[in-house]
Amino acid sequence: MNMDHHVRAYADFLESKTDLRMPLKVVCDFSNGPTSIVARELARRLSSSLHMVPMNDSVHPDFPAHGPDPSVPAAATEIGKKVVETRADLGVIFDGDGDRAVFVDERGVPVPPVAVALFLMKNIPGPHVLDALLYEAATHLDPSLIGSIFASKVGRFFISRTMREKGASIGAEFSGHFFFRDFFGLDSALLTMISVLNLISRTEARASSSFSRYGGHSVVAAKACLSRPFSSVAEDIKLSVSSQGPRISELDGLTVDFGDRWVNLRPSNTEPVIRITAGAPDPIVAEALGEEFRKAVA
């Protein structure tokens, strides 16, 4: 296999999607994954408009820097310091296989996935597809989105299929996967970075300002052991909340929407646990809601 050919082909594609209206500096933490191989070629081509500061760019199968997960606190802390130190416009943490992107702004502050998704959606014509978790967070932040975006089950297969069915331009998952019609309806962390940088360069605003308008909604995650069929857990939950009249969705697990707050419970595909995600404008309320349902299913 001619690896150089594939690297050049991917860099060709990304370069064709780049439209920076002003020079930018971005810190890229590659988490010791192979994304750095393509990024180096892209940085070489875009050197006049994009200054890429690499971190953890040596490919290693054990991911020694902080593991392959870009959402771990250690990764955000490390890149946050580097962004501030180098006075960069943005920081991006890539996961081990290059299909997830987690952002920090120029202050080194992590950007919630829902803010990144809404930033893209507000600037790229739809339709748009979000997984069930992002859909709840986005529509609670901006109720006017209801009816104009489509919810999907979590997972590349489901997001891509829904995008094809709806003719969507972009899709997003709470985990940091962003999907693009121009990329076969699949997820690309490098294309996500380029898309965000393009938009920041057009607004001529700092990243923190660009994303802040889409903040104000806290989402927390927890786990609980699954010791009985999830269907039984779901029925018990629906019965216990019925008197409060919430909106119930079973698109992906069980979502209970109380209007001012929401919670999703979903059985894991890889371990015997229930993943619990709760959202509310107040982080204390979100934490309390998640803990309430964690105890309810324990």
C-alpha positions in Angstrom: 0.0 0.0 0.0 1.3 3.4 -1.0 0.7 5.4 2.2 2.1 8.6 0.8 -0.6 8.5 -1.9 -3.4 8.3 0.7 -1.9 11.0 2.8 -1.7 13.3 -0.2 -5.3 12.5 -1.3 -6.7 13.3 2.2 -4.6 16.5 2.4 -5.8 17.4 -1.1 -9.4 17.1 0.1 -8.9 19.1 3.3 -7.0 21.8 1.5 -9.9 22.1 -1.0 -12.2 22.7 2.0 -10.0 25.4 3.6 -11.0 29.0 3.2 -9.3 31.1 5.9 -10.0 34.8 5.6 -7.2 35.7 8.1 -4.1 33.9 9.5 -4.8 31.7 12.5 -2.8 29.7 15.0 -4.1 26.4 16.3 -2.6 24.0 18.8 -3.3 20.4 17.9 -3.0 17.6 20.4 -2.9 14.4 18.3 -3.0 12.0 21.4 -0.2 10.0 19.8 -2.5 8.9 17.0 -1.9 8.8 13.2 -3.9 12.0 12.5 -0.6 13.9 12.9 0.6 12.2 9.7 -2.0 13.9 7.5 -1.9 17.1 9.6 1.8 17.7 9.0 1.2 17.6 5.2 -1.8 19.9 5.5 0.2 22.3 7.7 3.0 22.4 5.2 0.6 23.4 2.4 -1.3 26.0 4.5 1.8 27.5 6.2 1.0 31.0 5.0 -2.4 31.1 6.6 -2.4 28.5 9.3 0.2 28.1 12.0 -0.2 24.6 13.5 1.5 24.0 16.9 1.7 20.2 17.4 1.5 18.3 20.7 1.8 14.5 21.3 2.4 14.0 17.6 4.6 10.9 17.7 2.5 7.9 16.8 2.5 5.3 19.5 0.2 2.3 20.0 0.0 2.8 23.8 -1.0 6.5 23.5 1.4 7.5 26.4 0.5 11.2 26.6 -3.0 10.8 28.1 -4.6 7.9 26.4 -6.7 8.0 23.1 -9.7 9.7 24.6 -9.7 13.4 23.9 -12.3 14.2 26.5 -10.2 13.2 29.6 -9.5 16.1 31.9 -5.7 15.7 31.6 -5.9 16.3 27.9 -7.8 19.5 28.3 -5.5 20.8 31.0 -2.4 20.2 29.0 -3.6 21.8 25.7 -5.2 24.6 27.6 -1.9 25.7 29.0 -0.2 25.4 25.6 -2.9 27.5 23.9 -2.5 30.3 26.4 1.3 30.0 26.3 1.5 30.3 22.5 -1.3 32.8 22.2 -3.2 30.5 19.8 -6.6 31.2 18.5 -7.9 27.7 19.2 -6.9 24.3 20.5 -8.1 20.9 19.2 -7.6 17.5 20.8 -7.9 14.5 18.4 -8.7 11.0 19.5 -6.5 8.0 18.8 -8.0 7.2 15.4 -8.8 10.7 14.2 -12.6 10.8 14.1 -13.3 12.8 17.2 -12.4 16.4 17.9 -12.6 18.3 21.3 -12.0 22.0 21.3 -10.6 24.6 23.7 -10.9 28.3 23.1 -8.1 30.9 23.2 -8.3 31.1 27.0 -7.7 27.4 27.2 -11.3 26.7 28.3 -12.9 23.5 27.0 -15.8 24.1 24.6 -18.9 21.9 25.1 -19.8 19.7 22.1 -23.2 21.3 21.9 -21.6 24.8 21.4 -19.4 23.4 18.6 -22.4 21.7 17.0 -24.6 24.8 17.2 -21.8 27.0 15.9 -21.5 24.8 12.8 -25.3 24.5 12.4 -25.9 28.2 12.5 -23.3 28.9 9.8 -23.7 25.9 7.5 -27.1 25.4 5.8 -29.1 22.4 6.8 -30.7 20.0 7.3 -28.8 18.9 10.3 -28.7 15.6 12.3 -27.8 15.3 16.0 -27.7 12.3 18.2 -30.4 12.0 20.9 -28.2 13.6 23.6 -27.1 16.6 21.5 -30.6 17.0 20.2 -31.9 17.5 23.8 -29.1 19.9 24.7 -29.5 21.9 21.5 -33.3 22.2 21.6 -33.2 23.2 25.3 -30.7 26.0 24.4 -32.7 27.1 21.4 -36.3 25.8 21.2 -36.7 27.3 17.8 -34.6 24.4 16.4 -37.4 22.0 17.1 -38.7 20.8 13.8 -35.7 22.0 11.8 -33.2 19.4 13.0 -33.4 15.7 13.1 -32.6 13.4 16.0 -30.8 10.0 15.6 -29.7 7.1 17.7 -26.1 7.3 18.8 -23.6 5.6 16.5 -21.9 6.2 13.1 -24.3 3.8 11.3 -27.4 5.6 12.6 -26.1 9.1 12.1 -24.9 8.5 8.6 -28.1 6.7 7.6 -30.3 9.5 9.0 -28.1 12.1 7.2 -28.7 10.2 3.9 -32.4 9.9 4.5 -32.8 13.6 5.3 -30.2 15.0 2.9 -28.4 16.6 5.8 -25.2 18.6 5.4 -23.7 17.9 8.9 -24.3 15.6 11.8 -22.9 15.5 15.3 -22.7 13.3 18.4 -22.2 14.4 22.0 -19.0 12.4 22.1 -17.3 14.8 19.6 -17.9 13.0 16.3 -18.9 15.4 13.5 -20.2 14.1 10.2 -20.2 15.8 6.8 -22.1 15.2 3.6 -19.0 16.2 1.8 -17.1 13.4 3.5 -19.4 10.6 2.5 -21.7 11.3 5.4 -18.9 10.1 7.7 -16.9 11.7 10.6 -13.6 13.5 10.2 -11.9 15.3 13.1 -9.6 17.2 10.7 -12.5 18.4 8.5 -14.3 19.5 11.7 -11.2 21.5 12.7 -11.0 23.1 9.2 -14.7 23.9 9.2 -14.5 25.6 12.6 -11.4 27.6 11.7 -13.0 28.7 8.4 -16.0 30.1 10.4 -13.9 31.8 13.0 -11.8 33.5 10.4 -14.9 34.9 8.8 -16.4 36.3 12.0 -13.1 37.9 13.0 -14.1 37.2 16.6 -12.2 35.3 19.3 -13.2 31.6 19.6 -14.6 32.2 23.1 -16.9 34.9 21.8 -18.0 32.7 18.8 -18.9 29.8 21.1 -20.2 31.7 24.2 -23.6 32.5 22.6 -24.3 28.8 22.5 -23.4 28.1 26.1 -25.6 28.2 29.1 -26.6 24.5 29.2 -24.8 22.0 31.4 -24.6 18.3 30.6 -23.3 15.7 33.0 -22.7 11.9 32.5 -22.8 9.0 35.0 -23.1 5.2 35.0 -25.1 2.7 36.9 -24.8 -1.1 37.0 -27.3 -2.9 34.8 -28.5 -5.9 36.8 -31.8 -6.6 34.9 -33.2 -6.1 31.4 -33.1 -2.4 30.4 -36.7 -2.7 29.3 -37.7 -3.4 32.9 -35.7 -0.4 34.1 -37.4 1.8 31.5 -40.9 0.7 32.4 -40.2 1.5 36.1 -38.8 4.9 35.3 -41.8 5.8 33.1 -44.2 4.8 35.8 -42.3 6.8 38.5 -42.3 10.0 36.5 -45.7 9.7 34.9 -47.4 12.1 37.5 -45.0 14.9 36.4 -46.2 14.7 32.8 -42.8 14.8 31.1 -42.2 14.2 27.4 -40.9 10.6 26.9 -38.8 9.5 23.9 -37.5 6.0 23.3 -35.5 6.8 20.2 -32.3 5.9 21.9 -32.7 4.3 25.3 -35.1 6.4 27.3 -35.2 10.2 27.4 -37.3 12.0 30.0 -37.8 15.7 29.3 -39.3 17.8 32.2 -39.2 21.0 30.1 -36.5 22.8 32.1 -34.3 19.7 32.4 -33.9 16.3 30.8 -32.2 13.0 31.4 -31.3 10.1 29.0 -30.7 6.5 30.1 -29.2 4.1 27.6 -27.8 0.6 28.0 -24.1 0.4 27.0 -23.2 -1.8 24.0 -19.8 -2.7 25.5 -20.3 -3.2 29.3 -23.2 -4.1 31.7 -24.0 -0.6 32.7 -26.6 2.1 32.0 -25.2 5.4 30.7 -27.0 8.3 32.3 -26.8 11.8 30.8 -28.6 14.7 32.3 -28.9 18.3 31.2 -30.1 21.6 32.7 -29.2 25.3 32.6 -27.8 25.1 36.1 -24.9 22.6 36.5 -26.0 21.8 40.1 -29.5 20.9 38.8 -28.0 18.7 36.1 -25.7 16.9 38.6 -28.6 16.4 41.0 -30.9 15.0 38.2 -28.2 12.6 37.1 -27.6 11.4 40.6 -31.4 11.0 41.2 -31.7 8.7 38.2 -28.5 6.9 39.0 -29.9 6.0 42.4 -33.3 5.1 40.8 -31.8 2.4 38.6 -29.1 1.2 40.9 
